[in-house]
């Protein structure tokens, strides 16, 4: 009953949220980018609680054949995302499994009343051994009328995968699958005696009678420790085992802090004694416990700022373009960081032209492929020489020499006139004046700089700096 109440509650909440919130693809990409940005934040566990049903698949048949109709189980989980594809989850489950089998053709009456200590609910090992010697103990008969009820405690850790690698991640529903390892503990008991302490006698007509042949019914009081029966004569088995949980299902987003999960986990223990009977069949010969459950997970530790950030992104859904792509590069205008890309130009995921050599010039304009990293290039993507770089830095041709004029400045205070005239070239720089016109041209300055780089000049770097100052002063 508890199981179905939670199921109905989760479906109601999920449908309500779905009706109130339709999230388009573009808005989703923004929201997921924000979530990914916070994925490396401090540890923020998500705590979940759930209820479900245990179904048992072993040698003693489960009472219930349906995975959604079994004995009640309770689940606790605490999880934390590893990245946007995987979570790590610690979980614990508590509940009971049971089963019963009656095959009249293989039974005969075995009176165990003298073998069971009513105070402890255990079999007397000595009396059982005596029955074996007397031929009064029949394993097949015991298996033919077997019943059990076992208290389970299961706890472990799993890695949860959400299929975001291959599926488009759309809210509010996310499929998942998980695999892990866990501790599996069981304690199997049987209903061997009625309320009067008498053993049940299973007759061939399918009835249960007491020693006097009177019809009775089982009291379903599991009073007898089945492990102490030592059914196979090899001693008492361990009540604990390692198990492998395989879980799959759906996570449904109810709100920013609440998620509802519908899951089904197969617990595969490395033991065949959960029902006290061994001899399984199939690929997995041990007993299997299936837990179908529904749970609610609560994010109680994320900061309000992070939650508010997600809310702010929700408000952007009304401004997101509906897949408009003005430049036709395959990236919608809202996500296109380089609008107006020429037709048929290859672009990256944000709509910018591809720049394979990372020189700042896109491939469709780059006239030099595979430019070495760190190179300075021109607008055509061609690597610049040192001389070209120096020319670009100083750029003395902003006003050509033939365009300059010499003007007289008059001082109103003194009435004197002072002319600014070109000065003579210092002796150490006269060799730079190749055409001997008493003027250092830009070309002559450039040649002097090139000779410095080539190691063929008598000038020092300090002289070059002085020459540059003279060039701009002349």
Secondary structure, DSSP 8 states (H G I E B T S, - for coil): -HHHHHHHHHHHHHHHHHHH----HHHHHHHHHHHHHTTTSS---EEEEEEEEEEEESSS-BS--STTSSEEEEEEEEEEESSSSEEEEEEEEEEEEEEE---GGG------TTTEETTTTEE-HHHHHHHHHHT---HHHHHHT-EEEEEEEEEEEEEEE--TTTS---SSEEEEEEEEEEEEEEEEEE--B-TTS-B-EE-TTS-EE-TTS-B--------EEGGGG-TTSS----SEEEEEEEEEEEEEE-SSSEEEEEEEEEEEES-S-TTS-----SSS-S-EEEEEEEEEEE--SS-HHHHHHHHHHHGGGGTS-SS--TT-SSS-TTT-SSTT--TT--B-TTS-B--TT-SSS-TTT-SSSS--TT--B-TTS-B--HHHHHHHHH-GGGS-GGG----EEE-TTT--EEE-------GGGGGG-TT-SS---HHHHHHHHHHHHHT--S--HHHHHHHHHHHHH-
